[in-house]
């Protein structure tokens, strides 16, 4: 019998700047950020990509994440985060 596989997810890596930003966030702000990071891990193409730039941007009502995915989306480098 075949085993059921978990959905594929990219590995999210935080740039030093994003890591410092997250370190200064409140627990409530981190709670808003967490599902957005999980969405990016599941699908790195949900953000917008500007022509001629390497970074992508994904926004929700209260969260903004700037990130750089590898070509296949196996690694997603989160460069900058905002929660407001």
Beta strands, then each sheet from edge to edge (+ up, - down):
strand 1: 11-14
strand 2: 48-49
strand 3: 56-59
strand 4: 63-69
strand 5: 75-83
sheet 1: 1+ 5+ 4- 3+ 2-
end
